[in-house]
Amino acid sequence: QVQLVESGGGLRQPGGSLGLSCAASGLTFSRSVMGWFRQAPGKEREFAAAINWSGGSTVYADSVKGRFTISRDNAKNTVYLQMNSLKPEDTAVYYCAAQRRYYLGSYNYTSDYDYWGQGTQVTVSS
């Protein structure tokens, strides 16, 4: 049974930083593309970042490029999302997702992913 468990969410002021983690089990993590999505209240779930099996290739949504960094540690079966220069519009539930594919093909649609975590709340407010 595949499990993705996110952690690290919380409340930050605008301009602050926050790091999210997603621990994976039940899948061949080192052969899986991993992604982060987010969903704000009343909005659809949207792509934030993705990373290929080795960590050598990453992609970002324009809204987070230059502020967020996705990375992975295959020895720990964990993917991370470091979020800097946070804005109120970054407020959302953040979801970790995994593909059964190891190379970055299609990555920015929810339908591209086979497994999902339960989400962790990030709130940016003064």
Rosetta blueprint (number, residue, H / E / L):
1 Q L
2 V L
3 Q E
4 L E
5 V E
6 E E
7 S E
8 G L
9 G L
10 G E
11 L E
12 R E
13 Q L
14 P L
15 G L
16 G L
17 S L
18 L E
19 G E
20 L E
21 S E
22 C E
23 A E
24 A E
25 S E
26 G L
27 L L
28 T L
29 F H
30 S H
31 R H
32 S L
33 V L
34 M E
35 G E
36 W E
37 F E
38 R E
39 Q E
40 A L
41 P L
42 G L
43 K L
44 E L
45 R L
46 E E
47 F E
48 A E
49 A E
50 A E
51 I E
52 N L
53 W L
54 S L
55 G L
56 G L
57 S L
58 T E
59 V E
60 Y E
61 A L
62 D L
63 S L
64 V L
65 K L
66 G L
67 R L
68 F E
69 T E
70 I E
71 S E
72 R E
73 D E
74 N L
75 A L
76 K L
77 N L
78 T E
79 V E
80 Y E
81 L E
82 Q E
83 M E
84 N L
85 S L
86 L L
87 K L
88 P H
89 E H
90 D H
91 T L
92 A E
93 V E
94 Y E
95 Y E
96 C E
97 A E
98 A E
99 Q L
100 R L
101 R L
102 Y L
103 Y L
104 L L
105 G L
106 S L
107 Y L
108 N L
109 Y L
110 T H
111 S H
112 D H
113 Y L
114 D L
115 Y E
116 W E
117 G L
118 Q L
119 G L
120 T E
121 Q E
122 V E
123 T E
124 V E
125 S L
126 S L
